[in-house]
């Protein structure tokens, strides 16, 4: 009986401790210290710089930095004061990433798919949003919670002496992955898309170009993985979500445009 009570009590106690909210108002589970995560992000980034060739093309670096700087100018004071470091990696990956501690990498392959400054701003804004929303902390916390819960469930099955223990362990693990971890990651991506869309619009980048970017991405990729089993929403669904928020983004863009001096980052 005691073992059966452990898992519900564990879930309840962890959820009670989760009192933070994301910038969009979504409830978050945060179990890790942000300073430690920043140190880990910086260490990881230094390792990547040592292992991956860095672009020496001055114009490419200036272009990416220009887009990033224009976006960061329109974040909250906390993030403007963060010592951001943006590095362009010589790699054909159509990708970018951001780590705790204000470290960001952009692969040169992305610049072949992002046709203009606004499309690149959609990606960089998305990555900045991941950091602002604390998604790394939330994902690690989720993984820790799932691992602990599965360990407790395994102990309960052992005590119960179930003849189907291995099969049930596998089912529990798959259920946690498909039912919790993957949708959790998709929630992060959608939130970063929305936050990034608003950030790029407030910064004076054309928000509708975010849709064109994902159309380019869809043409580049196969899109064969079912969304149920994917950690990222499929491009069509991302486009639908972006369009839902486009009217608000357009109002931000028009307000910024009325102030003049829009970004002018020349693609190398």
Backbone bond lengths (Angstrom), bond angles and torsions (degrees), N, CA, C in turn:
res aa  C-N    CA-C-N  psi(-1)  N-CA   C-N-CA  omega(-1)  CA-C   N-CA-C  phi
1 X - - - 1.465 - - 1.527 111.17 -
2 X 1.328 116.33 -43.56 1.461 119.84 179.83 1.519 111.18 -59.77
3 X 1.353 116.17 -42.92 1.463 120.47 -179.41 1.520 111.27 -62.31
4 X 1.351 115.91 -37.51 1.460 119.54 -179.12 1.533 111.42 -65.92
5 X 1.347 115.26 -27.17 1.455 118.69 -178.54 1.528 113.04 -83.29
6 X 1.325 117.30 -16.74 1.458 120.31 -173.26 1.517 111.96 -63.00
7 X 1.352 117.60 -48.69 1.464 120.59 -175.98 1.525 112.36 -62.64
8 X 1.373 119.76 -48.62 1.460 118.51 177.50 1.525 113.17 -60.17
9 X 1.332 116.42 -38.98 1.465 119.84 179.11 1.526 111.10 -66.51
10 X 1.348 116.24 -38.67 1.458 120.75 178.06 1.520 110.63 -62.31
11 X 1.339 116.03 -47.12 1.459 120.75 -179.58 1.527 110.64 -60.79
12 X 1.342 115.70 -45.99 1.460 120.05 -178.26 1.521 112.01 -62.52
13 X 1.332 116.42 -43.48 1.468 119.71 -177.72 1.517 111.60 -66.73
14 X 1.334 116.92 -39.91 1.462 120.13 179.95 1.524 111.17 -67.61
15 X 1.333 116.55 -42.22 1.457 119.79 180.00 1.518 111.58 -66.12
16 X 1.325 116.82 -35.23 1.463 119.92 177.28 1.533 110.59 -65.47
17 X 1.337 115.16 -35.74 1.467 119.25 179.57 1.522 111.71 -72.64
18 X 1.335 116.68 -18.32 1.464 122.07 -178.47 1.528 109.06 -86.84
19 X 1.314 117.08 88.33 1.467 120.69 -174.71 1.528 111.96 -113.17
20 X 1.326 117.76 6.82 1.462 119.72 -178.87 1.522 110.72 -90.05
21 X 1.315 115.62 161.13 1.453 122.18 177.39 1.525 109.55 -128.02
22 X 1.312 114.67 146.98 1.457 119.83 176.86 1.530 108.86 -76.09
23 X 1.345 118.07 168.70 1.477 120.29 179.25 1.525 113.64 -58.47
24 X 1.337 118.24 -21.24 1.467 120.71 178.56 1.521 111.88 -96.77
25 X 1.347 117.15 4.78 1.454 121.04 177.08 1.514 114.98 91.13
26 X 1.335 117.39 8.06 1.472 120.34 179.09 1.526 109.34 -81.36
27 X 1.339 117.08 137.94 1.460 121.89 -179.89 1.523 109.89 -67.95
28 X 1.342 115.89 137.16 1.458 120.67 -175.72 1.527 112.00 -125.09
29 X 1.327 114.69 145.67 1.461 122.06 172.90 1.519 107.84 -101.30
30 X 1.324 117.77 112.57 1.464 122.91 -177.21 1.528 108.82 -123.48
31 X 1.336 117.35 109.13 1.456 121.32 -176.75 1.523 113.18 -110.11
32 X 1.332 117.49 -9.39 1.462 120.36 -172.20 1.524 112.14 -112.12
33 X 1.317 115.31 153.41 1.455 122.23 179.07 1.531 110.32 -76.49
34 X 1.330 116.38 127.51 1.463 120.88 -175.74 1.527 112.32 -62.24
35 X 1.336 118.12 -36.53 1.458 120.96 179.97 1.530 111.13 -63.98
36 X 1.339 115.84 -40.23 1.459 119.75 178.71 1.523 110.67 -67.71
37 X 1.328 116.17 -39.19 1.466 119.59 178.27 1.527 110.82 -64.91
38 X 1.339 116.56 -38.59 1.463 120.13 177.98 1.519 110.66 -62.93
39 X 1.332 116.48 -41.79 1.467 120.66 177.89 1.523 110.77 -62.43
40 X 1.336 116.40 -40.40 1.460 120.72 177.45 1.519 111.13 -64.94
41 X 1.351 116.19 -41.02 1.465 120.20 179.35 1.510 111.93 -63.35
42 X 1.330 116.39 -42.01 1.470 121.34 179.21 1.523 110.39 -64.49
43 X 1.323 116.89 -43.43 1.461 121.24 -179.95 1.529 110.98 -63.21
44 X 1.338 115.23 -43.42 1.466 119.91 178.60 1.523 110.89 -62.30
45 X 1.315 116.17 -41.69 1.461 121.16 -177.98 1.530 111.26 -65.38
46 X 1.326 116.49 -40.43 1.461 119.88 177.91 1.525 110.59 -61.70
47 X 1.332 115.93 -38.58 1.464 120.03 177.43 1.516 111.89 -64.56
48 X 1.331 116.75 -39.95 1.459 120.75 178.92 1.520 110.79 -65.98
49 X 1.319 117.10 -39.15 1.474 120.22 179.26 1.529 111.19 -65.21
50 X 1.318 115.64 -30.38 1.461 119.51 179.86 1.530 111.57 -76.71
51 X 1.331 116.73 -25.91 1.464 120.95 -173.46 1.526 113.79 -101.23
52 X 1.326 117.48 -24.51 1.468 121.14 -174.12 1.528 110.13 -112.92
53 X 1.327 117.85 131.36 1.467 119.93 179.16 1.531 112.13 -57.27
54 X 1.305 116.75 137.88 1.453 122.69 179.86 1.527 109.15 -103.71
55 X 1.320 116.22 135.55 1.464 120.24 -178.59 1.526 110.91 -64.03
56 X 1.306 115.26 132.70 1.466 121.29 176.49 1.530 111.56 -102.72
57 X 1.337 115.39 6.07 1.458 120.44 179.96 1.529 109.36 -74.50
58 X 1.324 115.84 110.80 1.466 121.15 -174.03 1.522 111.78 -61.16
59 X 1.316 117.48 -41.89 1.459 120.76 -177.68 1.524 111.66 -67.92
60 X 1.316 116.94 -38.74 1.460 121.07 178.03 1.527 110.08 -63.60
61 X 1.324 115.68 -45.60 1.466 120.06 -179.87 1.528 111.30 -64.08
62 X 1.314 117.01 -40.80 1.464 120.52 179.13 1.528 110.85 -64.62
63 X 1.320 116.03 -39.38 1.476 121.32 179.94 1.529 110.74 -62.61
64 X 1.313 116.76 -50.43 1.470 121.10 -178.74 1.526 110.28 -64.42
65 X 1.334 116.61 -42.73 1.463 120.90 -179.72 1.528 110.99 -65.00
66 X 1.314 116.79 -37.42 1.464 121.68 178.85 1.530 110.67 -61.33
67 X 1.331 116.43 -46.34 1.468 120.58 179.33 1.530 110.00 -63.19
68 X 1.322 116.44 -46.60 1.466 120.71 -179.64 1.520 111.67 -61.63
69 X 1.323 117.18 -44.27 1.466 121.09 -178.62 1.529 111.96 -61.94
70 X 1.334 115.82 -41.04 1.465 119.68 178.94 1.523 111.91 -64.48
71 X 1.306 116.83 -34.72 1.470 120.64 177.46 1.524 111.33 -72.12
72 X 1.319 115.86 -46.19 1.466 120.29 -176.05 1.524 112.02 -64.80
73 X 1.322 117.77 -27.55 1.462 121.24 178.73 1.524 112.02 -63.07
74 X 1.341 116.41 -19.48 1.457 120.42 -176.23 1.530 112.13 -111.22
75 X 1.326 116.12 21.13 1.457 120.67 172.19 1.527 108.93 -96.33
76 X 1.320 116.70 172.88 1.470 120.89 177.73 1.527 110.07 -64.92
77 X 1.332 115.51 161.46 1.469 121.77 -176.79 1.523 112.22 -55.00
78 X 1.333 116.99 -37.67 1.468 120.83 179.64 1.510 111.44 -55.34
79 X 1.330 116.31 -42.91 1.466 120.34 -175.62 1.522 111.65 -83.21
80 X 1.315 116.98 -26.09 1.461 119.11 174.71 1.528 110.93 -69.23
81 X 1.329 115.84 -29.65 1.458 120.61 -179.91 1.537 112.24 -84.79
82 X 1.322 116.97 -10.15 1.465 120.57 177.99 1.532 109.46 -69.84
83 X 1.332 118.77 133.48 1.471 120.50 178.85 1.526 111.60 -76.04
84 X 1.319 116.07 77.91 1.460 121.07 -177.79 1.532 110.89 -66.03
85 X 1.302 114.40 145.33 1.470 121.31 174.46 1.526 107.76 -132.37
86 X 1.330 115.98 119.22 1.466 121.28 -179.56 1.522 108.02 -114.22
87 X 1.315 116.39 122.33 1.462 122.41 -177.43 1.531 109.38 -120.22
88 X 1.323 116.11 135.37 1.465 121.50 175.78 1.523 107.99 -96.91
89 X 1.325 116.01 120.05 1.460 121.35 -179.53 1.526 110.30 -98.53
90 X 1.336 115.15 136.19 1.465 120.94 176.91 1.523 108.51 -77.56
91 X 1.321 115.66 95.31 1.463 120.32 -177.06 1.516 107.83 -160.01
92 X 1.350 116.43 144.28 1.466 120.90 -176.95 1.522 113.31 -77.85
93 X 1.324 118.11 -3.20 1.463 120.13 179.07 1.529 110.22 -58.52
94 X 1.332 115.68 135.55 1.464 120.31 174.21 1.523 106.07 -90.63
95 X 1.324 115.27 80.75 1.458 118.40 -169.95 1.524 111.35 -161.47
96 X 1.317 114.35 166.41 1.467 123.98 171.47 1.517 106.08 -152.13
97 X 1.311 117.95 164.16 1.460 120.55 179.93 1.524 108.87 -153.69
98 X 1.323 115.44 161.37 1.459 121.40 175.29 1.517 108.51 -138.17
99 X 1.316 116.18 144.24 1.453 122.34 -178.18 1.529 109.98 -122.62
100 X 1.334 116.98 155.57 1.466 119.13 174.43 1.531 109.94 -55.14
101 X 1.308 116.22 145.43 1.459 120.04 -176.87 1.515 112.71 98.07
102 X 1.349 116.32 3.21 1.461 119.94 177.02 1.512 114.27 77.04
103 X 1.327 117.56 32.07 1.463 121.38 178.90 1.527 109.35 -104.86
104 X 1.335 115.37 130.80 1.453 119.60 -177.16 1.526 111.36 -136.51
105 X 1.316 115.71 138.67 1.452 121.49 176.93 1.518 110.55 -120.39
106 X 1.317 116.21 137.33 1.467 122.58 175.89 1.518 107.33 -124.13
107 X 1.321 116.87 125.83 1.459 121.11 179.84 1.528 110.23 -88.83
108 X 1.328 115.61 142.63 1.465 119.53 -176.88 1.530 111.79 -61.99
109 X 1.335 117.62 -25.16 1.459 120.13 177.31 1.517 112.59 -60.48
110 X 1.321 116.62 -30.88 1.468 120.53 179.25 1.523 111.16 -64.86
111 X 1.328 116.18 -33.50 1.460 120.08 -176.54 1.529 112.07 -69.22
112 X 1.335 116.73 -15.15 1.463 120.59 176.84 1.525 111.61 -84.07
113 X 1.340 116.64 -16.20 1.466 121.89 -178.56 1.525 110.95 -105.11
114 X 1.323 117.22 -36.59 1.466 121.89 175.68 1.526 107.88 -79.34
115 X 1.317 117.07 106.26 1.456 121.74 -169.24 1.529 114.61 -73.56
116 X 1.324 117.58 -22.84 1.458 119.70 -174.96 1.526 110.51 -151.38
117 X 1.334 116.23 -179.83 1.459 120.25 -175.65 1.536 112.53 -62.76
118 X 1.323 117.31 -34.58 1.464 119.73 -178.12 1.528 111.24 -70.76
119 X 1.327 117.03 -37.15 1.464 119.61 177.60 1.527 110.70 -68.23
120 X 1.316 116.84 -38.61 1.461 119.50 176.16 1.534 109.63 -66.81
121 X 1.334 116.95 -37.12 1.463 120.87 178.26 1.521 111.45 -63.26
122 X 1.331 117.16 -31.88 1.468 120.20 177.80 1.523 110.44 -62.89
123 X 1.336 116.90 -39.31 1.462 120.87 -179.70 1.523 111.08 -74.57
124 X 1.329 116.73 -48.58 1.464 119.88 -178.38 1.531 110.54 -65.53
125 X 1.335 116.69 -38.99 1.459 119.87 176.24 1.520 111.72 -61.47
126 X 1.320 115.75 -38.80 1.469 122.07 176.50 1.529 110.69 -61.20
127 X 1.319 117.25 -42.91 1.467 120.95 -179.14 1.533 111.35 -70.38
128 X 1.314 117.07 -39.92 1.462 120.54 175.60 1.528 109.69 -59.98
129 X 1.329 115.77 -40.24 1.466 120.97 -179.65 1.529 111.63 -61.90
130 X 1.340 117.22 -38.52 1.472 120.26 177.18 1.526 110.57 -56.22
131 X 1.333 115.90 -43.09 1.465 120.35 -178.81 1.529 110.21 -70.22
132 X 1.329 117.39 -45.69 1.458 120.84 -178.47 1.527 111.83 -61.39
133 X 1.323 117.00 -34.49 1.467 121.31 -177.80 1.524 112.89 -86.01
134 X 1.336 118.01 -3.45 1.459 120.63 178.77 1.513 113.97 66.91
135 X 1.313 116.49 34.09 1.462 119.76 -175.94 1.526 113.86 -64.91
136 X 1.334 117.57 -31.76 1.467 119.57 178.24 1.524 110.47 -63.46
137 X 1.323 116.64 -45.20 1.456 121.60 177.83 1.518 110.25 -61.39
138 X 1.308 115.77 -44.43 1.462 120.43 -177.63 1.529 111.66 -65.41
139 X 1.329 116.10 -40.50 1.470 119.20 -178.96 1.531 110.73 -68.85
140 X 1.327 116.98 -43.69 1.463 120.12 177.17 1.527 110.93 -62.77
141 X 1.321 116.72 -38.69 1.461 120.80 178.35 1.514 110.73 -64.83
142 X 1.325 116.17 -41.00 1.463 120.45 177.96 1.522 111.35 -63.16
143 X 1.336 115.64 -44.29 1.470 119.76 179.46 1.527 110.87 -62.17
144 X 1.344 115.74 -41.54 1.462 120.49 179.05 1.524 110.64 -63.62
145 X 1.315 116.53 -42.73 1.458 121.51 -179.60 1.526 110.94 -63.78
146 X 1.340 116.34 -45.76 1.466 120.59 -179.95 1.521 110.45 -62.54
147 X 1.328 116.82 -43.50 1.462 121.02 179.95 1.522 111.33 -60.50
148 X 1.333 116.01 -44.34 1.463 120.10 179.82 1.521 111.10 -65.86
149 X 1.333 116.11 -42.68 1.461 120.21 -179.61 1.528 111.51 -63.28
150 X 1.335 117.08 -40.25 1.468 120.50 179.28 1.522 111.11 -68.08
151 X 1.321 116.89 -35.30 1.465 120.37 177.14 1.523 110.64 -64.11
152 X 1.330 115.67 -43.14 1.469 120.09 178.59 1.528 110.15 -65.03
153 X 1.342 117.09 -42.36 1.462 120.74 179.13 1.529 110.80 -62.37
154 X 1.332 116.53 -40.02 1.460 121.05 178.07 1.530 110.64 -61.84
155 X 1.329 116.14 -42.00 1.468 120.31 178.67 1.515 110.64 -63.26
156 X 1.333 116.69 -40.28 1.463 120.57 179.25 1.521 111.10 -63.62
157 X 1.341 116.66 -40.44 1.463 120.22 179.16 1.522 110.99 -66.86
158 X 1.330 115.97 -36.73 1.468 119.93 179.24 1.525 110.47 -64.96
159 X 1.339 115.19 -45.41 1.468 119.55 178.96 1.526 110.71 -62.81
160 X 1.332 116.76 -39.65 1.467 120.56 -179.35 1.519 112.45 -71.12
161 X 1.327 117.02 -18.32 1.461 120.87 179.48 1.513 113.62 67.95
162 X 1.326 117.07 35.53 1.463 120.29 -178.25 1.527 111.17 -66.55
163 X 1.352 117.69 133.11 1.477 120.40 177.65 1.531 112.07 -72.11
164 X 1.315 117.34 -11.75 1.460 121.84 -178.16 1.524 111.12 -109.94
165 X 1.339 115.95 30.34 1.454 120.66 -173.14 1.526 112.57 -58.40
166 X 1.328 117.51 -47.51 1.464 120.25 -177.53 1.516 111.89 -63.60
167 X 1.352 116.03 -43.29 1.459 119.12 179.51 1.528 111.08 -64.03
168 X 1.343 115.93 -39.31 1.454 119.37 -178.96 1.529 111.35 -70.32
169 X 1.347 116.74 -36.18 1.455 120.21 176.39 1.520 110.45 -61.09
170 X 1.335 116.07 -43.67 1.459 120.60 178.84 1.523 110.88 -62.79
171 X 1.341 115.95 -42.94 1.460 120.42 -179.66 1.520 111.06 -64.70
172 X 1.340 116.67 -42.31 1.452 120.08 178.11 1.530 110.66 -61.28
173 X 1.331 115.93 -43.82 1.464 120.27 -179.03 1.511 111.85 -63.26
174 X 1.346 117.02 -43.95 1.459 121.13 179.34 1.518 110.29 -66.20
175 X 1.331 115.91 -40.29 1.459 119.67 179.08 1.513 111.80 -62.45
176 X 1.324 116.48 -40.35 1.463 120.27 178.84 1.518 110.69 -65.87
177 X 1.326 116.56 -39.20 1.467 121.02 -178.35 1.523 110.94 -67.55
178 X 1.349 116.50 -50.83 1.461 120.71 -175.67 1.521 111.34 -77.71
179 X 1.332 116.67 -35.99 1.456 120.43 -174.55 1.509 114.69 -87.49
180 X 1.343 117.79 -23.12 1.464 120.07 -175.65 1.531 111.52 -122.89
181 X 1.331 116.57 -60.00 1.466 119.90 -170.28 1.525 112.83 -64.61
182 X 1.339 117.84 -48.47 1.460 119.54 -176.82 1.531 112.48 -68.35
183 X 1.338 119.59 -48.44 1.468 118.13 176.27 1.517 112.26 -60.90
184 X 1.332 116.23 -33.50 1.457 120.95 178.39 1.518 109.39 -60.67
185 X 1.324 117.13 -43.95 1.452 120.97 179.97 1.530 110.29 -68.38
186 X 1.325 117.44 -38.27 1.460 120.32 177.76 1.529 110.80 -64.22
187 X 1.339 116.37 -34.96 1.464 119.93 176.67 1.522 110.45 -62.77
188 X 1.332 116.66 -38.07 1.460 120.92 176.96 1.521 110.74 -62.94
189 X 1.312 116.53 -45.85 1.461 120.45 -177.82 1.525 111.29 -63.19
190 X 1.328 115.97 -43.43 1.467 119.51 179.77 1.518 110.52 -64.64
191 X 1.339 116.53 -42.50 1.456 120.41 179.43 1.528 110.83 -63.29
192 X 1.332 116.62 -42.70 1.462 120.33 178.76 1.527 111.25 -65.82
193 X 1.324 117.36 -35.27 1.467 120.57 176.25 1.525 110.77 -61.06
194 X 1.330 115.83 -47.05 1.470 120.74 -176.98 1.530 110.77 -67.31
195 X 1.335 115.70 -47.04 1.468 119.61 178.70 1.520 111.00 -62.76
196 X 1.328 116.52 -41.68 1.459 120.91 179.37 1.513 112.08 -65.33
197 X 1.334 116.15 -37.19 1.465 120.94 177.98 1.528 110.26 -61.82
198 X 1.315 116.72 -46.97 1.467 120.58 -179.88 1.527 111.49 -66.22
199 X 1.343 115.58 -38.86 1.463 119.23 179.93 1.523 111.53 -64.88
200 X 1.327 117.05 -43.40 1.463 118.93 -179.28 1.522 110.83 -66.20
201 X 1.345 116.81 -36.21 1.458 120.27 179.64 1.530 110.96 -67.49
202 X 1.339 116.39 -43.82 1.470 121.27 178.51 1.528 111.61 -64.01
203 X 1.348 115.33 -25.28 1.462 120.69 -178.62 1.522 112.22 -87.70
204 X 1.335 117.38 -6.10 1.454 120.91 177.28 1.519 114.86 96.31
205 X 1.334 117.63 10.38 1.461 120.36 174.00 1.532 108.67 -88.86
206 X 1.312 116.74 148.24 1.470 121.91 -174.83 1.536 109.46 -71.33
207 X 1.330 119.17 112.74 1.462 120.70 -173.72 1.526 114.59 -65.58
208 X 1.332 118.34 -31.10 1.468 120.31 -179.33 1.524 111.91 -64.37
209 X 1.351 116.71 -19.33 1.465 119.29 178.62 1.531 111.67 -68.00
210 X 1.345 118.11 -18.30 1.459 120.20 176.55 1.528 110.51 -63.94
211 X 1.319 116.85 -36.66 1.468 121.21 177.42 1.524 110.31 -67.32
212 X 1.325 116.50 -43.10 1.468 120.16 178.90 1.532 110.89 -63.28
213 X 1.336 116.03 -34.98 1.462 119.52 177.11 1.525 110.60 -59.92
214 X 1.341 116.87 -47.69 1.466 119.42 -177.81 1.521 112.09 -71.69
215 X 1.320 116.91 -24.58 1.470 119.05 171.13 1.526 109.78 -66.74
216 X 1.328 116.32 -40.58 1.468 120.75 175.29 1.524 110.56 -62.83
217 X 1.348 116.22 -42.38 1.461 121.19 179.67 1.520 110.78 -62.36
218 X 1.334 116.52 -42.29 1.459 121.14 -179.85 1.527 110.98 -63.17
219 X 1.328 115.66 -39.01 1.467 119.69 178.89 1.520 111.24 -68.39
220 X 1.340 115.73 -29.09 1.469 120.45 -178.24 1.517 112.08 -78.72
221 X 1.358 116.70 -35.98 1.459 120.45 -174.83 1.513 112.33 -100.22
222 X 1.352 114.43 173.02 1.462 120.26 -178.12 1.516 111.51 -85.66
223 X 1.354 117.20 -33.14 1.459 121.28 -178.65 1.507 113.15 63.28
224 X 1.352 117.47 30.05 1.464 121.16 -173.68 1.520 114.02 -86.40
225 X 1.342 118.69 -16.75 1.455 120.87 -177.74 1.516 110.57 -79.29
226 X 1.352 119.58 124.25 1.463 120.82 177.48 1.520 110.74 -58.79
227 X 1.332 117.29 141.85 1.458 119.75 -177.28 1.525 111.34 -60.42
228 X 1.349 117.63 -31.88 1.461 121.19 179.67 1.514 111.55 -55.77
229 X 1.350 116.42 -33.42 1.461 121.00 -176.33 1.523 112.16 -109.76
230 X 1.303 116.62 18.74 1.456 120.53 -178.98 1.516 110.16 -114.41
231 X 1.339 115.85 141.41 1.463 119.59 177.42 1.522 111.32 -79.74
232 X 1.334 117.43 -10.78 1.462 120.91 179.13 1.534 108.33 -121.06
233 X 1.334 117.43 142.10 1.462 119.33 174.11 1.527 110.27 -62.30
234 X 1.328 116.52 147.02 1.461 119.55 177.62 1.532 108.08 -68.46
235 X 1.345 118.10 154.04 1.471 120.52 -175.52 1.521 114.78 -52.15
236 X 1.346 118.04 -41.95 1.466 120.01 -178.81 1.526 111.70 -59.66
237 X 1.335 115.56 -40.52 1.468 118.98 179.72 1.520 111.81 -71.39
238 X 1.335 116.10 -34.73 1.461 119.12 176.38 1.522 109.76 -63.58
239 X 1.322 116.45 -42.69 1.459 121.07 -179.86 1.532 110.55 -62.51
240 X 1.334 116.46 -40.94 1.474 119.84 178.68 1.526 110.88 -61.17
241 X 1.329 116.66 -44.19 1.463 120.56 -179.97 1.525 110.99 -65.48
242 X 1.330 116.24 -40.98 1.465 119.44 178.01 1.530 110.96 -61.90
243 X 1.322 116.52 -42.69 1.462 120.28 -179.33 1.524 111.94 -65.21
244 X 1.350 116.66 -31.23 1.465 120.12 177.46 1.528 111.57 -61.75
245 X 1.331 115.44 -31.88 1.460 120.52 -176.12 1.533 112.34 -104.48
246 X 1.336 116.30 8.05 1.457 119.24 -173.19 1.529 112.70 -69.16
247 X 1.323 117.58 -35.12 1.469 119.62 -178.32 1.528 110.80 -62.16
248 X 1.334 116.77 -42.47 1.460 121.06 177.87 1.528 109.98 -64.70
249 X 1.345 115.41 -43.72 1.465 119.83 -179.98 1.526 110.95 -62.43
250 X 1.319 116.24 -40.43 1.467 119.85 179.82 1.524 111.11 -63.49
251 X 1.334 116.93 -35.48 1.472 119.21 178.69 1.529 110.00 -66.77
252 X 1.342 116.92 -38.90 1.464 120.27 175.61 1.526 110.75 -62.77
253 X 1.329 115.36 -41.81 1.464 120.22 -178.33 1.530 110.85 -65.45
254 X 1.329 116.86 -44.02 1.469 120.06 -179.18 1.527 110.83 -64.88
255 X 1.333 115.88 -37.14 1.461 119.55 176.70 1.527 110.78 -63.47
256 X 1.320 115.54 -43.65 1.472 120.24 179.23 1.526 110.22 -66.50
257 X 1.305 116.46 -40.41 1.469 121.46 -179.30 1.523 111.09 -63.11
258 X 1.331 116.84 -35.86 1.459 120.37 -179.26 1.527 112.02 -66.08
259 X 1.337 114.91 -20.05 1.465 120.11 179.42 1.529 112.02 -84.91
260 X 1.338 116.56 -11.28 1.454 121.37 179.57 1.518 112.79 77.23
261 X 1.323 115.62 -175.69 1.472 122.40 176.54 1.526 111.88 53.14
262 X 1.328 116.05 57.44 1.463 120.78 176.22 1.522 110.96 -73.85
263 X 1.321 117.95 159.87 1.471 120.32 179.57 1.527 111.36 -56.89
264 X 1.308 115.35 144.37 1.468 120.78 178.39 1.514 108.53 -138.52
265 X 1.331 115.05 72.70 1.469 121.25 -179.46 1.524 108.40 -99.08
266 X 1.305 115.90 116.40 1.454 120.94 -176.10 1.521 111.30 -84.64
267 X 1.343 115.03 121.17 1.461 119.37 179.28 1.510 110.49 -66.78
268 X 1.326 114.98 131.73 1.468 119.74 -178.58 1.512 109.48 -69.21
